[in-house]
Amino acid sequence: MNAMMEGGGMMLGMGIVGLLSVIALVLLIAALVKYLFFSRPKQ
């Protein structure tokens, strides 16, 4: 019973870390796209 609870907690922790990583990655990509497309001088 205890092993199962520990495994669940570990999975939950990894899920949270994964979610934060995905959010950080999305924000990074959005910032990069914005920078590449909007910081160039218009011709």
C-alpha positions as a Python dict, from the first residue, in 0.01 Angstrom:
ca = {
    (1, 'M'): (0, 0, 0),
    (2, 'N'): (278, 243, 95),
    (3, 'A'): (478, 174, -221),
    (4, 'M'): (172, 255, -431),
    (5, 'M'): (119, 587, -252),
    (6, 'E'): (484, 682, -300),
    (7, 'G'): (468, 595, -669),
    (8, 'G'): (156, 808, -710),
    (9, 'G'): (320, 1104, -536),
    (10, 'M'): (628, 1068, -754),
    (11, 'M'): (412, 1056, -1067),
    (12, 'L'): (224, 1366, -954),
    (13, 'G'): (551, 1551, -890),
    (14, 'M'): (687, 1453, -1230),
    (15, 'G'): (358, 1562, -1390),
    (16, 'I'): (387, 1905, -1229),
    (17, 'V'): (751, 1940, -1338),
    (18, 'G'): (657, 1827, -1689),
    (19, 'L'): (371, 2076, -1703),
    (20, 'L'): (599, 2361, -1593),
    (21, 'S'): (858, 2255, -1851),
    (22, 'V'): (596, 2258, -2128),
    (23, 'I'): (470, 2602, -2021),
    (24, 'A'): (826, 2740, -2009),
    (25, 'L'): (898, 2591, -2353),
    (26, 'V'): (581, 2740, -2503),
    (27, 'L'): (661, 3084, -2360),
    (28, 'L'): (1018, 3060, -2489),
    (29, 'I'): (901, 2966, -2839),
    (30, 'A'): (639, 3245, -2837),
    (31, 'A'): (903, 3500, -2733),
    (32, 'L'): (1143, 3373, -3000),
    (33, 'V'): (878, 3390, -3274),
    (34, 'K'): (776, 3739, -3163),
    (35, 'Y'): (1140, 3849, -3161),
    (36, 'L'): (1215, 3701, -3503),
    (37, 'F'): (901, 3833, -3673),
    (38, 'F'): (851, 4171, -3507),
    (39, 'S'): (1199, 4300, -3426),
    (40, 'R'): (1322, 4309, -3787),
    (41, 'P'): (1312, 4651, -3949),
    (42, 'K'): (1025, 4667, -4199),
    (43, 'Q'): (1126, 4708, -4561),
}
